[in-house]
Amino acid sequence: MRVDDLRLEQALYIRRRLRLLRTVKVFFLLTVIFGLCIVNVLGNQRFEVTIYQIQSERVQTAFRIALLSDLHNYEFGTNNYELVEEIRQSRPDIILIAGDMVNQDEYDTHVVLELCENLKRIAPLYYTLGNHEGVLMYASGENGIALDVQLMEIGAPMLYFGCEDTIICGNPVTLGVFPYPEAEADTLDMEEVQRFEESSAFRIMISHYPSIFYEKLFDTDAELAVAGHYHGGQIRLPYLGGLYHVDDGFFPRYSGGEYKLGKAMLIVTRGLGGKAGIPRVNNRPELVLIDVVPSGSEGEVKR
């Protein structure tokens, strides 16, 4: 074989090997991506439980809060059996729902009604509306659904705005409900906020929107604030947190987790559902439990 022919054969062999290697790399990369997608989809079919603890001089007996938001009509098992059972086994003393349990364009509300009917048998239930409830109830014209009336009929009334006093495990507690639709940000009743601050009880601020806590209520005198709405930023990046939400752009400030406000601790749940067509990535659905304990106490609420 001539030298030129040998060199040509070697060159063709090297090119074939390189093409094969590129093909193998592409196939491997696609396989990894497909596998991660499958793992992500399967993982999102189950929720995880996150437990926080805060201490306060205003409580004498520890109690547990279950915080839910952004279910968007999703069901974890038939009639949300898995979610209800997890909450039942967690034995909360109060259940807070921070809105968007429905979808604004779905008029069948049986998912949230059945869930609330089961949850109110576990602990006192307090429901505040999110933007999807607002559209479903008030912005749908003649097609609007009176979800608040439906909830009242099953014994789970919705809280709209202002202060609600209650007793939890012998502790006086004041709930400050500030739904705060962005379109009405300038109409927030600061007199009601002042009345909330003047309470001598353990004070919890509830809003669907995390943005209210850096735009209006950052320095409000309270022990705890809770919110949802951002879905954990939908896609969560290691060490950086949530990637994007339309209300706050890239890397929203309070996408999910525990944050120190001026005088309160803010806990934002990543929510239980999501937006249709936009996957949750590295961001499993979340049920939040908050243990409130007297100052100096350690560990979870004893059950």
N, C-alpha and C positions, 0 to 999 in steps of 0.2 A: 504494500500500500504506500502510495506516495505521501510525502510529508504534508503537502497541502491538503490532501484528502483526510489525513489523520487529524489535522488541526480543525478542519470543518466538522468532522464527526464529533470531536471533543466539544466544540462550540455548541453544536446542536444538542448534545447531551446535557451540557450545563444549562442551556435555555429551558429544556424540558424539565430539568430538576427545579429550576427557579419557578417556572409556572406551576409545577406541582406543589412546591412549598407555599406559594401565594394562595393557591386553592385551599390547601390544608389550613392555612392561617385564617382565611375568610370563613371556611366551614366551622373551624373551632370558635371563632368570634361569634358567629351567628348562633352556634349551639349554646354558648355561654349566655348570650343575650336572651335567647328563647327560654333557657332554663331559669334565668333570673325573673323573666316575665311570669312564668308559671308559678315560681315560688312566691312572687309578689301577689299574684291574683289569689292563690290559695291562702296566703297569709292574711289578706284583707277580708277573707270570709270569716275570720275570727277576730275578736277584739282582745286587747290586753288591758290589764288593770294597773293603774299607777296610783300609788299611795303617797300623800303628802301629810306633813304634820306641822301644825303651828301651835305656839304656846301663847297663853294670854292670862293676865291677872284678872280678867273679867269673867272667867269661868271657874266654878268650884268642882264640877264633875265633868270628866271627859265625855265627848260625844263624837259621833261620826257622821259626815256628810257624804252622800253620793251625788255626784255632779254629772249630768248628761247634757249633750247638745248635738245638733247637726246630724240627726239620724236620717233625715231625708227619706222617710218611708222605707228604709231598709229593714230587713228582718233577719235576726240571728236565730235561725230555727223557726219552726211553726209558731206563729203568734209571739215571736221574740222570746221563746221559751228559754234559750240559753242566756240571754241578757237578764231576764227576770230572775232566773235561778241564781246567777252570779250575785246579783244585788241582794237577793234574799239571804244567801249564805254569808254575805259581807255584813249583814245586820246593821244597816245605817239607822240613825235616829231621825234623819230628815233627808228628803230627796229634793234636789234643786234641778230644774230643767231650764236651760238657758237658751231656748229657742231653736228654730229651724228643724223641728222634728218632722215637718211635712215638706212637700214641694209645692211651690206657688201655682203650678199648672196642673196639679192632680187633685181632683175634687173628692176623691174617695179618701176619707179620713179614718178608716177603720183601724189602720195599723197603730196610729198614735192613741186612738181611743182605747183599744184593747190593752195597749201597753200601760197607759195611765190607770186604767181600771185595775190591773194587776199590781202595779207599783203602790197604789194608795193603800193596799192591804198590808204592805210591808212597813211603811213609815209615812208620816205626814208629807204631802207632796205640794210643791210650789212651782208653778209653771209660769214663765215669762215669755213673751212673744219675741220672735226674731223677724228678719225681713221677709222670709217666706210666709210666715203666718200673717204678717201685715198685708202682703199682696193678696193672699188667698181670702182674707176677711174683708178688706176695705177697698182694694184697688181693682176688683174684678167685676165691678158694676152689678148688674142683676144676677150674675153668676157667683157672687161672693158667698163663701161658706161661713156660717156663724160658728166657728170652731169654739169660741169662748162659751157659747151657749151649750154646745154639745159636751164640753168638758164639765160645765157646771151640772149638767144632768146626770153625769156619772159620779159626781162628788169630787171633782178635781178642778176647782175654779182657777182661772187664770188671773195673775197679778199684772196690772197694767203699768202703774207708776206710783211712786211714793213709798211710804213706810208701812210695814206690817210687823206688829209685835207678836211674839210667840214665846213659848217655853219649851226648851229642849233639855231633857234630863235634869230638870230643876233649874236650869240656867236661863235667865231672861235673855232673849235674842231679838234684835231688831233687823229686819230685812229692808234694805233700801233698794227699790226696784227702779232702774233707770234705763228703759229700753233704748232710747236715743237713736231713732232713725236719723241717718246723716242729713237728710233733707230738712230736719227740724232741729239741727244742732244748736241754733241760736235761741231756741224757745225753751231750753232746759230750765226748769223751775228751781232756781237756786234757793228759794225760801224752803222748798221741800228738802233740799240737800242740807240746809242749815238745821232743820228740824231733826233730820236723821243724825247729824253730828252731835246734837244735844242729848241724845239718848244715853243713858247710863248703862245700857245693856251691851252685850257682845254684838258688834255691828258688822253685818255682811252686806256689801254692795253687789247687786246682781245686774248684769247687762249682757245682752247678746254680743255687743260690739266691743272688742278690746280697745278700739281707738278712743272711746270716751275717757279712758283712764290716762291718756297722755294729752288729750285736748281739753278736758273739762274737769276731771275729778282726781287729778294726780295728787293733790295735797289734801284731799278729803280725809277727815279724822275718822278712821275706821280700822278694824283689825284685819278684815279679809275682804277681798273682791274676787269675783268669778266671772268668766266670760267664755265665749266660744268663737264661732263665725269664720275663723281663718282656715279651718280644716288642717291645721298644722303646717300651712304653707303648701299643701298638696304634695309637693316633692320636698323631701328633707335631705339635706346634705350633711355628711359627718362634720361635726365641730362648727358648722355654720347655721344649722337650723333650717326653718322653712324657706323655700325658694321664692314664692310669689303669691300675692293675693291682690286682686284688682283694686281693693280699697287703699292699700298701702304700698303697692309696687313690689319691687324685688326686696327680699329679705325683710319682711314685715317685722316690726319691733316686738310684737307680742304674739308670735305665731303658735306657741304652745309650750307650756311649762310653768315654772314658778319665777315671779319677778318681784322685786322690791319697789313699791311705790314710795311716795313721800312718807306716809304714815301707815300704810296697809301692805299686806302681802297679797299680790295678785296671782291667781292661778287660772291659766287659760287651758281648757281642754282642747285636744286636737279633734274631738268629735267622733261620731260613730259611723257616719256615712260619707258621702262625697258628691261632687258634681258629675252629672251624667257625661260620659265621654272623656273625662279627665281622670286618669288613674292616680291613686295614692301610691307613691313610690317611697320606700323606706319609711313608711308612715302608717303603721297599723292603726285601725280604729281603736278608740280609747275610752274606757270607763274610768273616771277619776273618783278616788275616795280621799277625803280630807279628815284627818283626825285632829280635833281641837282639844287640847289638853291644858290643865292648869300650868302656870309658870313653874318651872323647875321639874316638871314631869318628863319622863323619857319613855320611848317605846310607843307602840300602837295602842289604840283604845282596847282595853281588856274586854273580851266577850265571854 
